[in-house]
Amino acid sequence: MNARGTRAIASGGKAILALHLLAVSQLWELLQQTGWVARIVLIVLLVFSVFSWAIIFQKYRRFALLDRQTRQFLRIFRSSERLPQPKTLGAAVSESPLVAVYAAGFNELGSQLSGINPHGQVKSLNAVGVSMQAAAADQVRQLERWMPWLATTGSVTPFIGLFGTVWGVMDAFTGLGEAGAASLRAVAPGIADALVATAAGLFTAIPAVIAYNHYLHRIKDLGARMDQFTAEFLAQVEKQYA
């Protein structure tokens, strides 16, 4: 990169920093003009936002790990001529939900192929499938943990912000009535309350709604992959032991 490109990047970074500082300063001026009701609303929205972003980042890291280990699990399973031990698979891909589903099917299969079964044949293939489906349902419930918080944040916080907006408008009209004349000084605190509460409600709700829809799709996709793996496992069992 030449010197001109370096100077352009540096100037661009300084411009972004200046805009950020300007936005923070303007936001701070608005916050100084807000009343106690608006500040309570902002604190509530801040709590919702902090927890929502914590869940979003936690889900992002978890699903990235699950996808990588699930692909590795399927590669190991499909390359094995016989059904491997669950402990062997779990040592490398323990975070994949398919490990628990596979272990449930393998254990049920082992109980049917125990010493009391001299022919070494599967007694009930349906029982193996039911065990795996129950394990898959447990994995889906674990993946859905904290998802209701995102749904609640996306649906409730706009109304919390709307409450702050309505209160700010009421405060603006009250100030206008007390002043007895239309002036910016009379309505500024109420308008500041309304604008800040509206912006904060939207800022809290929009990321939560987007994350909820995105991760709900990822959970459904993993559920479909577990169902597909169950069918694949039962086909292998039927081929080897039926």
C-alpha positions as CSV (number, residue, x, y, z in Angstrom):
1,M,0.0,0.0,0.0
2,N,1.4,3.4,-1.0
3,A,1.6,6.5,1.2
4,R,-1.5,8.1,-0.4
5,G,-3.6,5.0,0.5
6,T,-2.3,5.0,4.0
7,R,-3.2,8.7,4.4
8,A,-6.7,8.1,3.0
9,I,-7.3,5.3,5.5
10,A,-6.1,7.4,8.3
11,S,-8.2,10.4,7.3
12,G,-11.2,8.1,7.0
13,G,-10.7,6.7,10.4
14,K,-10.4,10.2,11.9
15,A,-13.7,11.2,10.2
16,I,-15.5,8.1,11.6
17,L,-14.1,8.9,15.1
18,A,-15.2,12.5,14.8
19,L,-18.7,11.5,13.8
20,H,-18.9,9.0,16.6
21,L,-17.8,11.6,19.2
22,L,-20.3,14.0,17.7
23,A,-23.1,11.5,18.1
24,V,-22.1,10.7,21.6
25,S,-22.0,14.3,22.6
26,Q,-25.5,15.0,21.1
27,L,-26.9,11.9,22.8
28,W,-25.4,13.1,26.1
29,E,-27.0,16.5,25.7
30,L,-30.4,14.8,25.1
31,L,-30.0,12.6,28.1
32,Q,-29.2,15.7,30.3
33,Q,-32.6,17.2,29.2
34,T,-34.6,14.0,30.0
35,G,-36.8,13.6,33.1
36,W,-36.8,10.9,35.7
37,V,-39.5,8.8,34.0
38,A,-37.5,8.8,30.7
39,R,-34.4,7.8,32.6
40,I,-36.2,4.8,34.2
41,V,-37.4,3.8,30.8
42,L,-33.9,4.0,29.4
43,I,-32.5,1.9,32.3
44,V,-35.1,-0.8,31.6
45,L,-34.3,-0.8,27.9
46,L,-30.6,-0.9,28.7
47,V,-31.1,-4.0,30.8
48,F,-33.0,-5.7,28.0
49,S,-30.4,-4.7,25.5
50,V,-27.4,-5.9,27.5
51,F,-29.0,-9.3,28.1
52,S,-30.1,-9.6,24.5
53,W,-26.6,-8.8,23.1
54,A,-25.1,-11.3,25.5
55,I,-27.5,-14.0,24.3
56,I,-26.8,-13.1,20.6
57,F,-23.0,-13.4,21.0
58,Q,-23.4,-16.6,23.0
59,K,-25.6,-18.2,20.4
60,Y,-23.3,-17.1,17.6
61,R,-20.3,-18.8,19.1
62,R,-22.3,-21.9,20.0
63,F,-23.9,-22.4,16.6
64,A,-20.6,-21.9,14.9
65,L,-19.1,-24.7,17.0
66,L,-22.1,-26.9,16.5
67,D,-22.0,-26.6,12.7
68,R,-18.3,-27.4,12.5
69,Q,-18.5,-30.4,14.9
70,T,-21.7,-31.7,13.2
71,R,-20.0,-31.8,9.8
72,Q,-17.1,-33.6,11.4
73,F,-19.4,-36.1,13.2
74,L,-21.2,-37.0,10.0
75,R,-17.9,-37.4,8.2
76,I,-16.7,-39.9,10.8
77,F,-20.0,-41.8,11.0
78,R,-20.3,-42.2,7.2
79,S,-16.7,-43.3,6.8
80,S,-17.1,-46.1,9.4
81,E,-18.0,-49.6,8.2
82,R,-19.5,-50.5,11.5
83,L,-21.3,-48.4,14.1
84,P,-18.6,-46.8,16.2
85,Q,-18.8,-46.5,20.0
86,P,-20.4,-43.2,21.2
87,K,-17.4,-42.5,23.4
88,T,-15.1,-42.6,20.4
89,L,-17.2,-40.0,18.5
90,G,-17.9,-37.9,21.6
91,A,-14.2,-37.4,22.3
92,A,-13.8,-35.3,19.1
93,V,-17.2,-33.8,18.6
94,S,-18.8,-33.6,22.0
95,E,-20.7,-30.4,21.3
96,S,-22.6,-31.7,18.4
97,P,-26.3,-32.6,19.2
98,L,-25.9,-35.6,16.9
99,V,-23.7,-37.2,19.5
100,A,-26.5,-37.4,22.1
101,V,-28.9,-38.6,19.4
102,Y,-26.5,-41.3,18.2
103,A,-25.8,-42.4,21.8
104,A,-29.5,-42.9,22.5
105,G,-29.9,-45.0,19.4
106,F,-26.7,-47.0,20.0
107,N,-27.7,-47.7,23.6
108,E,-31.1,-48.9,22.7
109,L,-29.6,-51.1,19.9
110,G,-27.1,-52.5,22.4
111,S,-29.9,-53.4,24.9
112,Q,-31.7,-55.3,22.1
113,L,-28.6,-57.1,21.0
114,S,-27.6,-58.2,24.5
115,G,-26.8,-61.8,25.6
116,I,-30.5,-62.7,25.9
117,N,-30.9,-62.3,22.2
118,P,-29.1,-65.4,20.7
119,H,-29.8,-64.5,17.1
120,G,-28.3,-61.0,17.3
121,Q,-31.2,-59.4,15.5
122,V,-33.0,-56.2,16.3
123,K,-36.2,-56.8,18.2
124,S,-37.9,-53.4,17.5
125,L,-36.4,-50.9,15.0
126,N,-39.2,-48.5,16.0
127,A,-38.0,-48.5,19.6
128,V,-34.5,-47.4,18.4
129,G,-36.1,-44.6,16.4
130,V,-38.2,-43.4,19.3
131,S,-35.2,-43.2,21.6
132,M,-33.3,-41.1,19.1
133,Q,-36.3,-38.8,18.5
134,A,-36.6,-38.3,22.3
135,A,-32.9,-37.4,22.5
136,A,-33.3,-35.0,19.5
137,A,-36.2,-33.3,21.3
138,D,-34.0,-32.8,24.3
139,Q,-31.3,-31.3,22.2
140,V,-33.8,-28.9,20.5
141,R,-35.0,-27.7,24.0
142,Q,-31.4,-27.0,25.0
143,L,-30.8,-25.0,21.8
144,E,-34.0,-23.0,22.4
145,R,-32.7,-21.9,25.8
146,W,-32.9,-18.1,26.2
147,M,-34.7,-17.7,22.9
148,P,-37.9,-16.5,24.7
149,W,-35.9,-13.6,26.1
150,L,-35.1,-12.5,22.5
151,A,-38.7,-12.8,21.6
152,T,-39.9,-10.9,24.6
153,T,-37.3,-8.2,24.0
154,G,-38.4,-7.8,20.4
155,S,-42.1,-7.6,21.3
156,V,-42.0,-5.6,24.6
157,T,-39.3,-3.0,24.3
158,P,-41.0,-1.0,21.5
159,F,-44.0,-0.5,23.8
160,I,-41.7,0.5,26.7
161,G,-40.1,3.0,24.4
162,L,-43.6,4.1,23.3
163,F,-44.5,4.7,26.9
164,G,-41.5,7.0,27.2
165,T,-42.5,8.7,24.0
166,V,-46.1,9.3,25.3
167,W,-44.8,10.6,28.6
168,G,-42.4,12.9,26.9
169,V,-45.2,14.4,24.7
170,M,-47.3,14.9,27.8
171,D,-44.4,16.6,29.5
172,A,-44.0,18.8,26.5
173,F,-47.6,19.9,26.5
174,T,-47.4,20.5,30.3
175,G,-44.4,22.7,29.9
176,L,-46.1,24.5,27.1
177,G,-49.1,25.2,29.3
178,E,-47.0,26.4,32.2
179,A,-45.0,28.7,30.0
180,G,-48.2,30.2,28.5
181,A,-46.5,30.6,25.1
182,A,-45.1,28.4,22.4
183,S,-41.3,28.3,22.9
184,L,-38.5,25.8,22.4
185,R,-37.4,26.1,26.0
186,A,-40.8,25.0,27.2
187,V,-41.1,21.9,25.1
188,A,-37.5,20.9,24.8
189,P,-37.4,18.5,27.8
190,G,-40.5,16.7,26.8
191,I,-39.5,16.4,23.2
192,A,-36.0,15.1,24.3
193,D,-37.7,12.4,26.4
194,A,-39.9,11.3,23.5
195,L,-37.1,11.2,21.0
196,V,-34.6,9.3,23.2
197,A,-37.2,6.8,24.4
198,T,-38.3,6.1,20.8
199,A,-34.8,5.6,19.6
200,A,-33.8,3.4,22.5
201,G,-36.8,1.2,22.1
202,L,-36.1,0.6,18.4
203,F,-32.4,0.1,19.1
204,T,-33.2,-2.6,21.6
205,A,-36.0,-4.3,19.7
206,I,-34.6,-4.5,16.1
207,P,-31.4,-6.6,16.9
208,A,-33.4,-8.9,19.1
209,V,-36.0,-9.6,16.4
210,I,-33.4,-10.2,13.8
211,A,-31.4,-12.5,16.0
212,Y,-34.5,-14.4,17.1
213,N,-35.6,-15.1,13.5
214,H,-32.1,-16.1,12.5
215,Y,-31.4,-18.5,15.4
216,L,-34.9,-20.0,15.2
217,H,-34.1,-20.9,11.6
218,R,-30.8,-22.4,12.7
219,I,-32.5,-24.5,15.4
220,K,-35.1,-25.8,12.8
221,D,-32.2,-26.6,10.5
222,L,-30.4,-28.6,13.2
223,G,-33.7,-30.3,14.1
224,A,-34.1,-31.4,10.4
225,R,-30.5,-32.6,10.4
226,M,-31.1,-34.7,13.5
227,D,-34.3,-36.2,11.9
228,Q,-32.3,-37.0,8.8
229,F,-29.5,-38.6,10.8
230,T,-32.1,-40.7,12.7
231,A,-33.3,-42.1,9.4
232,E,-29.8,-42.7,8.2
233,F,-28.9,-44.5,11.4
234,L,-32.0,-46.7,11.3
235,A,-31.1,-47.6,7.7
236,Q,-27.7,-48.7,8.8
237,V,-29.1,-50.8,11.7
238,E,-31.6,-52.4,9.4
239,K,-28.9,-53.2,6.9
240,Q,-26.5,-54.7,9.4
241,Y,-28.8,-56.4,12.0
242,A,-32.3,-57.0,10.6
